[in-house]
Amino acid sequence: MAKTSSVEREKKRSKLAERHRAKILDIKEKLRKLYIEAADPSANFDTVYEQVEQLQEKLQRIPRNAHVTRGRRRCQVTGRARGVYRKFGMCKSKVREFAMLGWIPGLRKASW
């Protein structure tokens, strides 16, 4: 079992990321458009560069833990952070244990 504080910290991060998701996506979309605009040879590079800097500063003001990449996938049963299968949402030891008990439909131990 993982420490309760680690699991709670991860929950807090995911809530923060959900709250800031729209803002981050909006800023990144604006940046993408500006980068495309900057690639055009007829564009005024100085004004585009200033706009890019402003948007990057806005992005940096958002808390670090609000970014999705800061999150860590954890086992739903134990809270373990390593060896977690996306398909099941559980760590490898629990997948094996539940498969042996027949609690995961369609999954069984391989033998050849």
KAVEN-V19495 format. One line per field, one symbol per residue. burial: b if it has 24 or more other C-alpha atoms within 12 Angstrom, else e. A space follows every 10 residues. Layout:
BEGIN
burial->???
END
This chain:
BEGIN
burial->eeeeeebeeb bebbebbeee eeebeebeee beebeeeeee eeeeeeebee ebeebeeebe eeeebbbbee bbbbbbebbb beebeeebbb bbebbeeeee eeeeeeeeee ee
END
